[in-house]
Each structure stands twice: as structure tokens, then as C-alpha cells.
Amino acid sequence: MLKPGGRFVVDFMNTPMVLRELVAAEEHCVGEVRFQVSRSLEHDVIVKRIAVQDKGCAQHFEERVQALSPEELEVMALRAGLLIEDRTDGPELTPFDPERSSRFVLWTRKPEA
């Protein structure tokens, strides 16, 4: 719940760029520990699975992130009654570039009463 004039900031990935550059599978070893990472898009959700093997013990982790586009985030903000003030590529206030920005930061404000 925001007070009138309150700010709401959304810091999200630049989903179209992430999907363009998505690495489907990779493997890393750190000492004796082996990491196998896979990424995929499943029903508009980016799914990252990590398998860790260390001294004969295996562990599995999964991360799921809704693949929301910058445009979808803007529509959500507007539907919530917020005013869009800016779009940047991170907290440094560099302007958002759909082709090059890794982050999409949406700066919004609740209108005054």
C-alpha cells in the first residue's frame, strides 16, 4: 500500500534479451564439486535446474521466474493506477535499451490524492 506520491520500483530482467541469450546447458567444477545447470522456457516460465554432486552426494535445485516482458510490467503498473516515471537499466539510471540492457527497472509513483 503506497501513500499518495509514494514510489514503487520494479527491478526485473530484460526478458527478451535473457531469452535470446539463454544458455540451455552448462557444467562447472569447483574443486571436487560438480554443477550441472540447465535452463528452458516452459509455459512462459524460465526454469533453471541445478544438479550438484559433491563426494557422492547429489542435490537438486530449481528456480522458476515468470517470463514477463517490459511491456507486460508496464501494463500491470498502469492497471494498478501507478504513473510511470522512468525505465532504466539498473539503479544507475542508465536509460533502458531493449536490445542491450540486461535489467529492466520500472520507476513508478502513486498519484497524489
N, CA, C and O atoms as a MOPAC input file, in Angstrom:
PM7 MOZYME 1SCF
protein

 N      0.84800 1    -1.15900 1     0.00000 1
 C      0.00000 1     0.00000 1     0.00000 1
 C      0.90200 1     1.23300 1     0.00000 1
 O      1.72500 1     1.41800 1     0.89600 1
 N      0.73500 1     2.04500 1    -0.99100 1
 C      1.54000 1     3.26100 1    -1.11700 1
 C      0.74500 1     4.48300 1    -0.69100 1
 O     -0.45900 1     4.57300 1    -0.93000 1
 N      1.42600 1     5.41000 1    -0.06400 1
 C      0.81400 1     6.70500 1     0.22200 1
 C      0.75500 1     7.48500 1    -1.09100 1
 O      1.55000 1     7.22500 1    -1.99400 1
 N     -0.17400 1     8.43300 1    -1.21100 1
 C     -0.16600 1     9.28200 1    -2.40400 1
 C      1.21500 1     9.93000 1    -2.58200 1
 O      1.78400 1    10.47400 1    -1.63500 1
 N      1.72700 1     9.86300 1    -3.77700 1
 C      3.06000 1    10.37600 1    -4.07700 1
 C      4.16400 1     9.36900 1    -3.81900 1
 O      5.32500 1     9.61800 1    -4.14600 1
 N      3.80700 1     8.21300 1    -3.22400 1
 C      4.80300 1     7.18000 1    -2.93000 1
 C      5.33900 1     6.53800 1    -4.20100 1
 O      4.63900 1     6.46400 1    -5.21100 1
 N      6.55900 1     6.08200 1    -4.14700 1
 C      7.20800 1     5.47000 1    -5.31300 1
 C      7.23700 1     3.95300 1    -5.17500 1
 O      7.35100 1     3.40500 1    -4.07900 1
 N      7.13000 1     3.29800 1    -6.32300 1
 C      7.21300 1     1.84100 1    -6.39800 1
 C      8.17300 1     1.52000 1    -7.53600 1
 O      7.98600 1     1.97500 1    -8.66500 1
 N      9.20300 1     0.73300 1    -7.23100 1
 C     10.23200 1     0.40800 1    -8.21800 1
 C     10.25600 1    -1.09900 1    -8.43700 1
 O     10.29800 1    -1.87300 1    -7.48000 1
 N     10.23000 1    -1.51000 1    -9.69900 1
 C     10.32200 1    -2.92200 1   -10.07100 1
 C     11.65800 1    -3.12100 1   -10.77400 1
 O     11.92900 1    -2.48000 1   -11.78900 1
 N     12.48600 1    -4.00000 1   -10.24400 1
 C     13.77900 1    -4.33900 1   -10.84300 1
 C     13.66700 1    -5.76700 1   -11.34800 1
 O     13.56500 1    -6.70700 1   -10.55900 1
 N     13.68700 1    -5.92700 1   -12.66400 1
 C     13.44800 1    -7.23200 1   -13.28000 1
 C     14.46000 1    -7.44400 1   -14.39800 1
 O     15.14600 1    -6.51200 1   -14.81600 1
 N     14.54100 1    -8.65900 1   -14.86600 1
 C     15.41800 1    -8.94000 1   -16.00700 1
 C     14.80800 1    -8.36800 1   -17.28600 1
 O     13.59900 1    -8.14500 1   -17.35200 1
 N     15.63000 1    -8.13400 1   -18.28600 1
 C     15.13700 1    -7.77600 1   -19.61400 1
 C     14.82400 1    -9.10000 1   -20.30100 1
 O     15.67800 1    -9.66800 1   -20.98200 1
 N     13.62200 1    -9.58100 1   -20.12400 1
 C     13.23600 1   -10.93300 1   -20.53200 1
 C     13.53200 1   -11.24500 1   -21.99400 1
 O     14.09500 1   -12.30700 1   -22.26000 1
 N     13.18800 1   -10.38500 1   -22.96900 1
 C     13.50900 1   -10.73400 1   -24.35900 1
 C     15.00000 1   -10.98400 1   -24.57900 1
 O     15.36500 1   -11.90000 1   -25.31500 1
 N     15.86200 1   -10.18700 1   -23.95500 1
 C     17.29900 1   -10.39300 1   -24.10000 1
 C     17.73900 1   -11.68100 1   -23.40100 1
 O     18.55600 1   -12.42900 1   -23.93700 1
 N     17.21000 1   -11.93800 1   -22.22400 1
 C     17.54600 1   -13.16900 1   -21.50000 1
 C     17.16700 1   -14.38600 1   -22.34100 1
 O     17.93300 1   -15.34700 1   -22.42500 1
 N     15.99900 1   -14.34700 1   -22.95800 1
 C     15.56800 1   -15.47900 1   -23.77900 1
 C     16.43500 1   -15.63600 1   -25.02800 1
 O     16.73400 1   -16.75800 1   -25.43700 1
 N     16.83800 1   -14.52100 1   -25.63500 1
 C     17.71800 1   -14.58800 1   -26.81600 1
 C     19.05600 1   -15.21900 1   -26.48000 1
 O     19.62800 1   -15.95100 1   -27.28700 1
 N     19.55900 1   -14.92900 1   -25.27100 1
 C     20.89500 1   -15.36700 1   -24.88600 1
 C     20.88900 1   -16.55000 1   -23.92300 1
 O     21.91900 1   -16.86500 1   -23.32700 1
 N     19.74700 1   -17.20600 1   -23.76500 1
 C     19.60400 1   -18.30000 1   -22.81400 1
 C     20.57400 1   -19.44300 1   -23.14100 1
 O     20.58600 1   -19.95500 1   -24.26000 1
 N     21.37500 1   -19.83000 1   -22.16600 1
 C     22.29700 1   -20.95800 1   -22.30700 1
 C     21.54000 1   -22.19400 1   -21.81600 1
 O     21.21100 1   -22.29700 1   -20.63500 1
 N     21.26700 1   -23.13000 1   -22.72700 1
 C     20.43200 1   -24.28200 1   -22.39300 1
 C     21.07400 1   -25.19900 1   -21.36400 1
 O     20.38600 1   -25.71200 1   -20.48200 1
 N     22.39000 1   -25.41400 1   -21.46200 1
 C     23.05600 1   -26.32200 1   -20.51900 1
 C     24.51300 1   -25.93100 1   -20.36800 1
 O     25.16100 1   -25.48900 1   -21.31600 1
 N     25.01100 1   -26.10300 1   -19.15600 1
 C     26.42700 1   -25.86900 1   -18.89400 1
 C     26.82900 1   -26.67000 1   -17.66200 1
 O     25.99400 1   -27.07400 1   -16.85300 1
 N     28.12800 1   -26.88300 1   -17.54700 1
 C     28.66200 1   -27.63100 1   -16.42000 1
 C     29.89500 1   -26.90900 1   -15.88300 1
 O     30.72300 1   -26.41100 1   -16.64500 1
 N     29.99700 1   -26.86400 1   -14.55200 1
 C     31.13500 1   -26.22000 1   -13.89000 1
 C     31.64000 1   -27.14600 1   -12.79900 1
 O     30.86600 1   -27.86400 1   -12.16600 1
 N     32.92000 1   -27.12100 1   -12.59100 1
 C     33.51600 1   -27.83700 1   -11.46900 1
 C     34.28800 1   -26.83900 1   -10.62100 1
 O     35.07000 1   -26.03200 1   -11.12500 1
 N     34.04900 1   -26.91600 1    -9.32800 1
 C     34.78100 1   -26.10300 1    -8.36800 1
 C     35.41300 1   -27.09200 1    -7.40000 1
 O     34.75200 1   -27.63100 1    -6.51200 1
 N     36.69500 1   -27.31700 1    -7.59100 1
 C     37.35400 1   -28.35900 1    -6.81000 1
 C     36.72800 1   -29.69900 1    -7.15300 1
 O     36.69500 1   -30.09500 1    -8.31800 1
 N     36.23500 1   -30.39200 1    -6.14600 1
 C     35.60500 1   -31.70800 1    -6.33600 1
 C     34.09000 1   -31.60600 1    -6.57100 1
 O     33.43000 1   -32.61800 1    -6.80700 1
 N     33.55400 1   -30.41200 1    -6.50900 1
 C     32.10400 1   -30.22500 1    -6.62900 1
 C     31.74200 1   -29.95700 1    -8.09200 1
 O     32.34100 1   -29.10200 1    -8.74400 1
 N     30.75900 1   -30.69600 1    -8.59200 1
 C     30.33000 1   -30.56600 1    -9.98700 1
 C     28.91200 1   -29.98000 1   -10.04000 1
 O     28.00200 1   -30.46400 1    -9.36700 1
 N     28.74500 1   -28.93800 1   -10.84700 1
 C     27.45500 1   -28.27600 1   -11.02800 1
 C     26.99400 1   -28.48400 1   -12.46200 1
 O     27.72500 1   -28.16200 1   -13.39900 1
 N     25.80900 1   -29.00900 1   -12.64000 1
 C     25.19300 1   -29.12100 1   -13.95800 1
 C     23.95800 1   -28.21200 1   -13.95100 1
 O     23.06000 1   -28.36400 1   -13.12300 1
 N     23.93800 1   -27.27100 1   -14.88700 1
 C     22.86100 1   -26.28500 1   -14.93100 1
 C     22.14100 1   -26.39600 1   -16.26800 1
 O     22.77100 1   -26.42500 1   -17.32500 1
 N     20.82200 1   -26.45700 1   -16.20800 1
 C     20.02500 1   -26.43200 1   -17.44000 1
 C     18.97200 1   -25.34400 1   -17.31700 1
 O     18.45400 1   -25.07700 1   -16.23200 1
 N     18.66500 1   -24.71600 1   -18.45600 1
 C     17.67000 1   -23.63900 1   -18.49400 1
 C     16.73100 1   -23.88700 1   -19.66300 1
 O     17.14300 1   -24.34900 1   -20.72700 1
 N     15.46600 1   -23.57200 1   -19.44400 1
 C     14.48800 1   -23.72800 1   -20.52300 1
 C     13.30500 1   -22.79400 1   -20.27800 1
 O     13.11700 1   -22.27400 1   -19.17900 1
 N     12.52600 1   -22.60100 1   -21.32000 1
 C     11.28600 1   -21.83300 1   -21.21100 1
 C     10.14200 1   -22.83700 1   -21.25400 1
 O      9.97500 1   -23.55900 1   -22.23700 1
 N      9.35600 1   -22.87700 1   -20.18100 1
 C      8.24000 1   -23.81600 1   -20.07600 1
 C      6.97300 1   -23.04000 1   -19.72900 1
 O      6.84000 1   -22.52600 1   -18.61800 1
 N      6.05300 1   -22.95700 1   -20.66900 1
 C      4.77600 1   -22.26500 1   -20.44000 1
 C      4.99100 1   -20.85000 1   -19.90100 1
 O      4.40500 1   -20.47500 1   -18.88500 1
 N      5.82900 1   -20.06600 1   -20.58100 1
 C      6.11700 1   -18.67600 1   -20.21100 1
 C      6.80100 1   -18.52900 1   -18.86000 1
 O      6.70900 1   -17.48100 1   -18.22200 1
 N      7.48800 1   -19.58200 1   -18.42500 1
 C      8.26600 1   -19.54300 1   -17.19000 1
 C      9.68400 1   -19.98600 1   -17.52200 1
 O      9.88200 1   -21.03500 1   -18.13500 1
 N     10.67000 1   -19.18900 1   -17.11900 1
 C     12.06000 1   -19.59200 1   -17.29300 1
 C     12.40000 1   -20.50900 1   -16.12400 1
 O     12.28200 1   -20.12800 1   -14.95900 1
 N     12.82500 1   -21.72600 1   -16.46000 1
 C     13.13300 1   -22.73200 1   -15.44400 1
 C     14.62900 1   -23.02000 1   -15.47800 1
 O     15.19300 1   -23.35700 1   -16.51900 1
 N     15.25200 1   -22.88100 1   -14.31800 1
 C     16.68400 1   -23.17500 1   -14.17200 1
 C     16.80500 1   -24.32600 1   -13.18200 1
 O     16.34700 1   -24.23300 1   -12.04300 1
 N     17.42700 1   -25.40800 1   -13.63000 1
 C     17.63500 1   -26.57500 1   -12.77700 1
 C     19.13700 1   -26.73900 1   -12.53000 1
 O     19.94900 1   -26.65400 1   -13.45100 1
 N     19.47900 1   -26.97400 1   -11.27200 1
 C     20.88700 1   -27.12900 1   -10.89900 1
 C     21.04000 1   -28.46400 1   -10.17500 1
 O     20.35600 1   -28.73800 1    -9.18900 1
 N     21.95200 1   -29.28200 1   -10.68500 1
 C     22.30300 1   -30.53700 1   -10.02100 1
 C     23.71900 1   -30.36800 1    -9.47600 1
 O     24.63400 1   -29.98700 1   -10.20600 1
 N     23.88800 1   -30.65300 1    -8.19600 1
 C     25.18100 1   -30.51400 1    -7.53700 1
 C     25.61400 1   -31.88800 1    -7.05100 1
 O     24.87000 1   -32.58000 1    -6.35600 1
 N     26.83200 1   -32.27100 1    -7.42800 1
 C     27.38000 1   -33.54400 1    -6.96400 1
 C     28.66600 1   -33.26000 1    -6.19800 1
 O     29.59500 1   -32.63800 1    -6.71300 1
 N     28.69500 1   -33.73300 1    -4.95400 1
 C     29.84700 1   -33.49600 1    -4.09300 1
 C     30.08100 1   -34.73800 1    -3.24200 1
 O     29.25000 1   -35.09000 1    -2.40400 1
 N     31.20700 1   -35.39400 1    -3.45700 1
 C     31.60300 1   -36.56700 1    -2.66900 1
 C     30.51800 1   -37.62500 1    -2.65000 1
 O     30.20300 1   -38.17400 1    -1.59500 1
 N     29.94300 1   -37.91500 1    -3.80600 1
 C     28.93100 1   -38.95800 1    -3.91200 1
 C     27.53600 1   -38.54400 1    -3.48700 1
 O     26.60900 1   -39.35000 1    -3.56300 1
 N     27.36700 1   -37.33600 1    -3.05100 1
 C     26.05700 1   -36.83400 1    -2.62500 1
 C     25.51300 1   -35.90200 1    -3.71100 1
 O     26.20700 1   -34.99500 1    -4.17200 1
 N     24.28000 1   -36.13700 1    -4.10600 1
 C     23.65600 1   -35.30700 1    -5.14500 1
 C     22.53200 1   -34.47500 1    -4.54500 1
 O     21.73600 1   -34.95700 1    -3.73900 1
 N     22.48700 1   -33.21400 1    -4.96000 1
 C     21.39700 1   -32.32300 1    -4.55800 1
 C     20.85700 1   -31.64200 1    -5.81100 1
 O     21.59400 1   -31.39000 1    -6.76400 1
 N     19.56100 1   -31.35000 1    -5.79100 1
 C     18.91000 1   -30.73000 1    -6.94200 1
 C     18.14100 1   -29.49100 1    -6.49100 1
 O     17.46500 1   -29.49400 1    -5.46300 1
 N     18.26600 1   -28.43900 1    -7.28600 1
 C     17.59400 1   -27.17500 1    -7.00500 1
 C     16.87600 1   -26.71500 1    -8.26500 1
 O     17.28500 1   -27.03500 1    -9.38100 1
 N     15.80600 1   -25.96600 1    -8.07200 1
 C     15.06400 1   -25.44200 1    -9.22100 1
 C     14.63000 1   -24.01100 1    -8.93700 1
 O     14.17800 1   -23.68500 1    -7.83900 1
 N     14.77800 1   -23.17400 1    -9.94100 1
 C     14.36400 1   -21.77700 1    -9.85600 1
 C     13.39300 1   -21.52400 1   -11.00300 1
 O     13.65100 1   -21.92200 1   -12.13800 1
 N     12.28100 1   -20.86300 1   -10.70800 1
 C     11.27500 1   -20.55200 1   -11.72600 1
 C     10.96200 1   -19.06400 1   -11.67800 1
 O     10.68400 1   -18.50700 1   -10.61700 1
 N     11.01300 1   -18.42600 1   -12.85400 1
 C     10.72200 1   -16.99700 1   -12.94300 1
 C      9.77100 1   -16.77200 1   -14.12000 1
 O     10.04800 1   -17.18700 1   -15.24500 1
 N      8.66400 1   -16.11800 1   -13.84300 1
 C      7.71300 1   -15.79400 1   -14.91100 1
 C      8.40800 1   -14.91500 1   -15.94400 1
 O      9.05600 1   -13.93200 1   -15.58400 1
 N      8.28200 1   -15.25300 1   -17.20300 1
 C      8.95000 1   -14.52500 1   -18.29000 1
 C      8.11400 1   -13.31200 1   -18.71200 1
 O      7.53500 1   -13.29200 1   -19.79800 1
 N      8.06200 1   -12.31100 1   -17.84400 1
 C      7.28600 1   -11.09800 1   -18.12400 1
 C      8.12300 1   -10.12100 1   -18.94000 1
 O      9.29100 1    -9.88500 1   -18.63100 1
 N      7.52900 1    -9.56200 1   -19.96800 1
 C      8.22300 1    -8.58000 1   -20.80200 1
 C      8.12800 1    -7.19600 1   -20.14800 1
 O      7.27100 1    -6.96600 1   -19.29500 1
 N      9.00700 1    -6.28500 1   -20.55000 1
 C      8.88600 1    -4.91200 1   -20.04300 1
 C      7.49300 1    -4.32700 1   -20.28900 1
 O      6.94700 1    -3.62700 1   -19.43600 1
 N      6.93300 1    -4.61600 1   -21.44500 1
 C      5.59200 1    -4.08900 1   -21.76700 1
 C      4.54600 1    -4.64500 1   -20.81200 1
 O      3.65600 1    -3.91300 1   -20.38100 1
 N      4.63800 1    -5.92700 1   -20.47500 1
 C      3.67800 1    -6.51700 1   -19.53900 1
 C      3.80200 1    -5.88900 1   -18.14600 1
 O      2.79600 1    -5.64500 1   -17.48000 1
 N      5.02600 1    -5.63300 1   -17.71500 1
 C      5.22200 1    -4.98900 1   -16.41000 1
 C      4.64800 1    -3.57600 1   -16.39700 1
 O      4.07100 1    -3.14600 1   -15.39800 1
 N      4.80400 1    -2.85600 1   -17.50200 1
 C      4.23700 1    -1.51100 1   -17.59300 1
 C      2.71300 1    -1.55400 1   -17.53700 1
 O      2.09600 1    -0.74300 1   -16.84600 1
 N      2.10900 1    -2.48400 1   -18.25000 1
 C      0.64500 1    -2.62000 1   -18.23400 1
 C      0.15900 1    -2.92400 1   -16.82100 1
 O     -0.85000 1    -2.37800 1   -16.37700 1
 N      0.87400 1    -3.79000 1   -16.12100 1
 C      0.49200 1    -4.12600 1   -14.74500 1
 C      0.54400 1    -2.87900 1   -13.84900 1
 O     -0.35300 1    -2.64900 1   -13.03800 1
 N      1.59600 1    -2.08800 1   -14.00800 1
 C      1.73100 1    -0.86900 1   -13.20400 1
 C      0.59800 1     0.10800 1   -13.50400 1
 O      0.00700 1     0.67800 1   -12.58600 1
 N      0.29900 1     0.30100 1   -14.77600 1
 C     -0.77400 1     1.22200 1   -15.16000 1
 C     -2.12400 1     0.74100 1   -14.64800 1
 O     -2.93000 1     1.54400 1   -14.18000 1
 N     -2.37800 1    -0.56100 1   -14.73300 1
 C     -3.64400 1    -1.11800 1   -14.22200 1
 C     -3.76900 1    -0.93800 1   -12.71700 1
 O     -4.87500 1    -0.83700 1   -12.18700 1
 N     -2.62500 1    -0.89700 1   -12.02600 1
 C     -2.63500 1    -0.67800 1   -10.57500 1
 C     -2.79300 1     0.80300 1   -10.23300 1
 O     -2.82100 1     1.17200 1    -9.05900 1
 N     -2.89600 1     1.65600 1   -11.26800 1
 C     -3.10800 1     3.08200 1   -11.04100 1
 C     -1.83100 1     3.87200 1   -10.82200 1
 O     -1.88100 1     5.00700 1   -10.34800 1
 N     -0.69200 1     3.29200 1   -11.16000 1
 C      0.57900 1     3.98100 1   -10.97500 1
 C      0.95300 1     4.79500 1   -12.20300 1
 O      0.53800 1     4.48100 1   -13.31900 1
 N      1.73500 1     5.83700 1   -11.98900 1
 C      2.25300 1     6.65000 1   -13.08200 1
 C      3.68500 1     6.20200 1   -13.36400 1
 O      4.48000 1     6.05300 1   -12.43600 1
 N      4.01500 1     5.99000 1   -14.61900 1
 C      5.37300 1     5.58200 1   -14.97700 1
 C      6.23300 1     6.82900 1   -15.11200 1
 O      5.92400 1     7.74000 1   -15.88000 1
 N      7.33000 1     6.84700 1   -14.34000 1
 C      8.23900 1     7.99400 1   -14.36700 1
 C      9.47900 1     7.73500 1   -15.20200 1
 O      9.99500 1     8.65600 1   -15.83600 1
 N      9.97300 1     6.49400 1   -15.21800 1
 C     11.20400 1     6.22100 1   -15.95700 1
 C     11.37200 1     4.73000 1   -16.14700 1
 O     10.71300 1     3.92100 1   -15.49400 1
 N     12.26700 1     4.38500 1   -17.05500 1
 C     12.66500 1     2.99900 1   -17.32400 1
 C     14.18100 1     3.02400 1   -17.46000 1
 O     14.72000 1     3.73900 1   -18.30500 1
 N     14.87400 1     2.24100 1   -16.62600 1
 C     16.33400 1     2.25800 1   -16.66400 1
 C     16.89800 1     0.84300 1   -16.72800 1
 O     16.18400 1    -0.15200 1   -16.60300 1
 N     18.22600 1     0.80300 1   -16.93100 1
 C     18.96500 1    -0.46000 1   -16.97600 1
 C     19.67800 1    -0.65200 1   -15.64700 1
 O     20.90200 1    -0.77900 1   -15.60900 1
 N     18.94700 1    -0.67200 1   -14.60200 1
 C     19.53900 1    -0.83800 1   -13.28700 1
 C     19.42600 1     0.42500 1   -12.46500 1
 O     18.91500 1     1.43900 1   -12.94000 1
 N     19.90100 1     0.36900 1   -11.23300 1
 C     19.77200 1     1.52000 1   -10.34000 1
 C     20.66900 1     2.69200 1   -10.71600 1
 O     20.53500 1     3.76800 1   -10.13300 1
 N     21.59600 1     2.51400 1   -11.68800 1
 C     22.48800 1     3.60800 1   -12.07400 1
 C     21.77600 1     4.67300 1   -12.89900 1
 O     22.36700 1     5.71100 1   -13.19700 1
 N     20.55600 1     4.44600 1   -13.26200 1
 C     19.72700 1     5.36000 1   -14.05100 1
 C     20.17700 1     5.47800 1   -15.50700 1
 O     19.85900 1     6.46500 1   -16.16900 1
 N     20.90000 1     4.50000 1   -16.00500 1
 C     21.21100 1     4.43100 1   -17.42600 1
 C     19.90500 1     4.13000 1   -18.15400 1
 O     19.17400 1     3.23400 1   -17.73300 1
 N     19.58600 1     4.84600 1   -19.23200 1
 C     18.32500 1     4.59100 1   -19.93200 1
 C     18.20300 1     3.13400 1   -20.39000 1
 O     19.18100 1     2.52200 1   -20.81900 1
 N     16.99900 1     2.59500 1   -20.29200 1
 C     16.72800 1     1.22700 1   -20.72500 1
 C     16.84100 1     1.13500 1   -22.23500 1
 O     16.27900 1     1.95700 1   -22.95800 1
 N     17.57000 1     0.13200 1   -22.71100 1
 C     17.71200 1    -0.16200 1   -24.14100 1
 C     17.24700 1    -1.59900 1   -24.35100 1
 O     17.90800 1    -2.52700 1   -23.88400 1
 N     16.12700 1    -1.80700 1   -25.04200 1
 C     15.58100 1    -3.15900 1   -25.19500 1
 C     16.56700 1    -4.15500 1   -25.80600 1
 O     16.47800 1    -5.35300 1   -25.53700 1
 N     17.49500 1    -3.67900 1   -26.61600 1
 C     18.44200 1    -4.57600 1   -27.27700 1
 C     19.69500 1    -4.86300 1   -26.45500 1
 O     20.33600 1    -5.89400 1   -26.65700 1
 N     20.05200 1    -3.97500 1   -25.53800 1
 C     21.33000 1    -4.10900 1   -24.82900 1
 C     21.23000 1    -4.21100 1   -23.30800 1
 O     22.14200 1    -4.73300 1   -22.66700 1
 N     20.16400 1    -3.73500 1   -22.73800 1
 C     20.05200 1    -3.71600 1   -21.27500 1
 C     19.81600 1    -5.11900 1   -20.71900 1
 O     18.98900 1    -5.87300 1   -21.23100 1
 N     20.55900 1    -5.45500 1   -19.65700 1
 C     20.35300 1    -6.75100 1   -19.01500 1
 C     19.22200 1    -6.68300 1   -17.99600 1
 O     18.58200 1    -7.69400 1   -17.70500 1
 N     18.97400 1    -5.49300 1   -17.45400 1
 C     17.91600 1    -5.28800 1   -16.46500 1
 C     16.85900 1    -4.34500 1   -17.03600 1
 O     17.11600 1    -3.55700 1   -17.94500 1
 N     15.66800 1    -4.45700 1   -16.46900 1
 C     14.58900 1    -3.51500 1   -16.76300 1
 C     14.08400 1    -3.02200 1   -15.41900 1
 O     13.45500 1    -3.76500 1   -14.66700 1
 N     14.36800 1    -1.75500 1   -15.12500 1
 C     13.90800 1    -1.16700 1   -13.87000 1
 C     12.82500 1    -0.15500 1   -14.20700 1
 O     13.05300 1     0.79700 1   -14.95400 1
 N     11.65700 1    -0.37500 1   -13.64900 1
 C     10.49000 1     0.47000 1   -13.88500 1
 C     10.26300 1     1.32600 1   -12.65700 1
 O     10.01400 1     0.81200 1   -11.56700 1
 N     10.34900 1     2.64300 1   -12.83900 1
 C     10.19000 1     3.61600 1   -11.75100 1
 C      8.78100 1     4.20000 1   -11.85400 1
 O      8.44500 1     4.84100 1   -12.84900 1
 N      7.95600 1     3.97900 1   -10.82600 1
 C      6.57600 1     4.44400 1   -10.84200 1
 C      6.26900 1     5.23700 1    -9.56700 1
 O      7.02900 1     5.23700 1    -8.59800 1
 N      5.13700 1     5.90000 1    -9.61800 1
 C      4.68800 1     6.71600 1    -8.48000 1
 C      3.17600 1     6.64500 1    -8.40400 1
 O      2.48800 1     6.62200 1    -9.42500 1
 N      2.66700 1     6.61100 1    -7.17600 1
 C      1.22200 1     6.68400 1    -6.97200 1
 C      0.80900 1     8.14900 1    -7.06900 1
 O      1.43100 1     9.00600 1    -6.44200 1
 N     -0.22700 1     8.44700 1    -7.84100 1
 C     -0.66300 1     9.85200 1    -7.97400 1
 C     -1.03200 1    10.45400 1    -6.61500 1
 O     -1.43200 1     9.75300 1    -5.68500 1
 N     -0.88400 1    11.76300 1    -6.53900 1
 C     -1.32300 1    12.49100 1    -5.33800 1
 C     -2.84800 1    12.36100 1    -5.24900 1
 O     -3.52600 1    12.23300 1    -6.26800 1
 N     -3.36100 1    12.39300 1    -4.06600 1
 C     -4.81400 1    12.22100 1    -3.84500 1
 C     -5.64300 1    13.29200 1    -4.50200 1
 O     -6.86900 1    13.27300 1    -4.40000 1

